[in-house]
């Protein structure tokens, strides 16, 4: 079930939000857990037993880590928990790829369906076990509360990656209706829905049409710009909807995007894009490896490990590994050659960052190395026909609006007006929801790019 589906918008979300608040405290978590299981089963019912088994294992091992005093045994329980969670991820997501490296082709492995949201589920569960092991979080004794944390439907499929301690307090108190939280949550949900349905979906259709014109440099670059904007508004829209729904239900989720296409460097970009993923790799991989405290050589190795894992987390293909290496090269160059200095003038730094990021998306969108080679050839073939002018004119308004909404001052200006004039905010929310529902009712093109990760 997609957040941007009519079933979710008209039936599931209103029913869950209303019933949840009228229940007594002891019934709220069981209700949300059952609702989240229903939400997940709607799209992938065959994997519910897998996730339920992982949930029970993570909960039990978390208790064992918290109760055990001997360091060796605590470490053993942690390792078992990580093997359990990451073992499932490796099996479902990487079996075919790893077997292919050694020349083995198994039909069963190649046709294996990736369970929805397993990458996000695994990282949240692993973060919880590590935090309990480090003493940063108390083990959750209530399996229903723990299940609600892991399965909470707003962030189950596509994040943001939430830490247990961020939700712990809300999980153990009565979540009462709050007019301000409901108003803010609904506003955020409407903004995210509009970004997904009114911008990302048309941009996806634009990319699909333009990518068919191979060997045309202008069409290739227009398609790359369309995809770069699509993946931003698609993923950002889902994250903002998740934050908004969390607020409506009485939870506080972390922000996952902060105007990434306004970044002045690649380092700055990754402080703004998928913030919770970057924070997870920083806290659970980069810093434990030594971070930047053990000299330039060790720092470079640590960066390499992080970005190989980041690329591999996104997908089981050489293109994703190259995508991770692409960012490692740029980030290492900024760290060791520029030493944190920004490129001047600022517009040049932004332009180079956008070029780097957009070319990285060419790797990201390609279905294998051969497909990327063909795409790269089109991007730099220096041949173009008149058709690109037609498509540029056809999608000019969409591209202009999308570009403007990537500018922080434009977005913050709209937010400022909405805060200053509540009636304007109300009309904007109603308009975004109405236009999104109307668009969904007449169109069947409603993809979500991060489902494949």
N, C-alpha and C positions, 0 to 999 in steps of 0.2 A: 504494500500500500504506500503510495507516494504522498508526501505532504501536499503536493500540488494536484491531487486527484479529487474529483467531485465527491467520491465516497468519504474520503477523509474530511474534506472541508465542510460538507453539509450534514454528515451524520456522526462520524467517529469522534472528532475533536469536540464539537459542542456537547455531545452526550457525556464524554469522559470529564470534561472540565466542570460541567454542572453537577453531576452526581458526586464527583470527588469532594467538593466542598461541603455537601450536606451530610456526609458520612461522619461518624465519630472517629476520633483519632486512631483507635486500634484497627479500624476497618479501612483507613485510607491507603496504607501501604499494600495490603492484600489486593485491594481493588486496582491500584495502579499496576501492580505486578501482573495480575490477570489481564488487564487491558493491554499491557505491553506485550504479553505473550500472544494475545489475539492479533495485535498489530503485526507482530513478526510472522505468525502463522499464516496470515492473509497472503503474504508474499512468498513464504518458504517454509511450509508446515513440516516438511520432512526433516528439517534441521533443528526443530524445537527440542527433541530429546538430546541431541548433541550439546546444545547450549545449556540445557537444564543440568546435564551431567557435569559440564565444566563449571557451572555455577556452584553446584554442591561441593565439587572437589576444591575449588578456590576458597569457599567459605570454611570448609573443614580444615584445610591446611593453614589458613590464616589463624584459626583458633589454636592450632598446634604450635605455630610459631610464637604466638603471644603467650601461651602457657608454659612453653619449654624454656628452661633457664640455661641449659648447656649449649654453648655456642655451636658445637659440632652438629647437634641434633637440629638446632634452629636453622643452620645452614642447609642441612639435608632436607628439611621440610620446604624451605624456599626453593631449592633446586628442583625438587619433585613438582612443586607448583608451577614453576616456570617451564619445566619440560612438558607438563600436561598441557598448559595453555599454548605455548609456542609449537608443541608437537602437532596439535590439531591444525594450527595455522600452516605449518610447513607441509603437512600431509595434503590438505585440500588445495592450497594455493601454489605449491612449488613442486609437487611430485613429478608432473609431466616435464617441467623445465629441467629439473635435476637429472632425471633419467635421460632426457634428450642430450645432455652434455656428454654422457658416456655412450651415446649411440643406441639407447634402448627406447623403443616406441611401443607403449602399451595403450591400446585403444581405451581401456577403462580409465587410465590416468588422463588421457587427452580429453575425454568426454565428461570428466568429473566437474560438477557444478560447484562454483565457489559459494559457500554459505554467505548470505547477506550480512554485512557488518562485522565479519569475523576479525578483520584487522583492528577495528576500533575496540571491539569487545576484548580482544587479547591484550591490547595495550592498557586498557583500564584495569583489567584483572591483574596484570603483571605489576603495574604501578602500585596497586593496593597491597599486594604481597610484599613488595620491596619496602614500601613505607611502614608496614607492620614490622618487618624485620629490622628496619633502622630505628624503630621506636617513634616515628613521626605520626603514626596513626594507631589508635587502639583497635584491636580486632573486633569485628562486629559479631555479637553473640546471637542476634536475631537473623535467621536465614531469610525471612521475608524482607526485612529491611535491606539486607545485602543484595538480595535478588532485585529489589526495586532500584537500587543504585546501579547495578550492572545492566538491567533490562529496560530502564526508563525510556519509553518510546521516543521522546523528542530527540535524544542524542544516541539512540541505539544503532542506527544504520550508518550515519555519516558524521558523528561527533557533534560538537567539539569533544575532545578527550578530557573527561572530567576526573578530578582527583576525589577520592572518597571523603577526605576531610572537608572538601568544599560543600558536600551535601549532608554530612553526618548530623549536624544540628537540625536541619529541616526534616530529616527522616524520622526524628524522634520527638517531634512536637506536632500539635494540632495545626494544620495549615488552613487558616481561615481566609475567607474572601477579603481582599484588600483592593479598594477601588483604584488606588494609584498603581498598584502592581498589575491589575487587570487591564487598566488603560494603557500603561506602558508596554505590557506584554502584547496586547492586541495590535498596538501601533507597530512594534517591531515585527510581529508576524506578518502584517499587511505589507510592510516594506520588503521583507524577504520574499514573500509570495510574488509581489510585483516584479522584483528583480529576476526571479526564476521564470515566471510565466511570460511577462511582457517584454523582457530583454533577452534572457538566456535562450529561450526556445526559438525566437526568430533568428537570433545570431547562429544557433545551431543549424537551422534550415539554410541560412546564408552559406555557412561553411560547407554543408553537404552539396549545395549547388555549385559552388565555386571550385571545390576540390576535384570535381569531375573534369575540369579543363587542365589536363596535364600538359606540360610543355609551354605554358603561358605564364611568364614571370609576374605580370601584374595581377592576374587572377590568383596565382599562388600566394602572393603577399596579402592580397585582400582576404583570402581564405584563412591565412595564418592569423591575421588581425582579428577576424571574426571568431576563430576558435579561442584565441587568447582572451577576448572579452567574454565569450560564452562560458568558458570554464571558471572565470572569476565570478560572474553574476550567478552562475549555476550553484557553485559551491558556497559562495558567500551568502546567497539567498537562502540556501538550506540551513546554514549555520545561524543566520539571523532569525529564521523561523524557529529553530531549536531554542535559541536563547529566549525568544518571546514566549514560546509555549512553556518553557521552564518557569519563567516569571509568573505566568498565569496560574501555574500549578503550585506556586510557593517555593520554587527552587531558584538558585542563582548560578547560572552557567557562565564560564569565562568567555570573553570576547575572542573570536577566532580570526578576524581580519581587521586591519586598520589602514585602509587606503593603500594597498601594496603597489599599485601602478604609479604612485607619486614618489616612490623610493628614489633616493639619490645614489644608491650603491646596491650591489647584490646583497651585501651584509644587511643593509637596511631593509631590503625587500623581504628577507627571511625573518626579520623582526615584525613584519606586518602581515605576512601570508601564512595561513594555517598555523597560527601562533601556538596553539596547544600541542601540535605535533613537534614543532621546534623545541618547545619547552620540555617535552617528554624525552627527546633524544639528548638534550643538554643535561637534564637532571639524572637520567638513568643510564646514559652511555658515555657522553663526552666527559663529564666531571669525574665519574668513577674511573675512567681510563687515565685520568691525570690532568685533563683539561689543557690549559696553557701554562701549567706551573712547572713543567720539567724540560724546558728548553725548546728551541724552534723545531728540531727534528722530531721530538716526541709529539709536539703539538700538531705538526703536519700529519703524522701517522694517525693521531686521534681524529683529526678532521676527515681524513680519508676513510676511516672505519665508519664514522657517522654518516657520511654521504653515500658510501656504498650501501649501508643498511637502509638509508632513507630511500634511495632509488629502488632497492629490492623490495622494500615494504610496499611501494606503490604498485608493483607488478612483477610477474615472473617472465621477464623477457630481457634480452640484451639491451633493448632500447632504454629500459628503465635504469639499468645499471650504468649505461653511458650518460643518461640524464643526471644521475647522481654524481658521476665523475666530472661532468660538465660544470656542475656547481662547485665541486671541490676545487677545480682549477681556478675558477674566478674568485672564490672566497679566500683561497690560499694566496692568490696574487694580491688581493686587497689587504690581507693581514700582514704579509711579509714584505711586499714591495711598496705599497702605499702606506703601510703602517697606520691604518685608521684615518688617514687624511682624505678629505672629500675632493673629488675632481671639481675644478673650477673652470668656467662658470657653472652654476648649479644646473642650468638647463642641459649642458653637455653631459653631466653625470646622470641626469634622469634619462636622457636619450640613449646613452650607452647601456644603462641598466635595462631599459625596455627592450633594446635590441637583443641583449643577452637572454632575457627572460622569454621573449617571443621565440627566439631560435630554439630555446630549450623546450618550448611547447611543441615544436616540430618533431622532436624526438618522442615526446610524450604521447602525441596523437597517432603516431605511426604504428602500424600493425606489423612489427618486425623490421629487421635491418634493411631488407630489400625495399620495403615500402618507404622507409625513411630515405634511402638512397634516391628513389624516384622523386620524392617530395623535395629533397635538397636540390636535385638537378633542376626541377621546375623553378625553385626559388632563385637560382642563379644562372638561368639559361640565357638571359638577356634577349628574349624573344617575347613579343606580346602582340595580341590582336586588338581589334576595336571592341571586342566583346567586354573587355574589362571596364570601359567607359560606361557601358550600359548597366553593368552590375553596380558600379560605384554610384551612379545616379539612382538606381533602383533602391539601394540600401543607404543612401546618404543620410536620411533623417535618423534611422536606427543607429548608425555609426556615430553620428554627432551627439545624440542623446546619451549613448553609452559612454562616449569619451568624456562628456561633461560630468557624468556621474562618477567618474574615476578621480575627479579633482576634489581634494579635501575641502577647499573653500566653498565650492558649489554645494556639496552635500551638507556641510555644517551650516551654511546659510539657510538652506531649506529647513533643517532641524531647528535653527534659531527662530524662524518664522512660525513653525509649528508650535514651539514652546510658548511663544509670545501670544499667539492667537489660537486658543483651544478650538474655536469653531472651524478654523482652517484645517487643523490637524484632524478633526472629526470628518470633515468632507474629504480630505485626502485619503484617510483610511477607508472610508466607504467606497470612494472611487477606485482605489487600487483593488479592493476585494471584488467589487462588481465587475470591473474590466477583466480581472484574472479569471473569474468564474465564467464570464462570457467567452473569453478566449479558449478556455478548457472545454467548454460545451461544444464549440464548433471545430475544434482541432484535435487530431489524434497524435500529433507530434509533441511528446512530453517526456523527453529522456532525462536521465540524471547521470552525469558522467562518472561520479565517484562510486556508483554501485559496482563498477568493475574492479574497484580497489579494496 
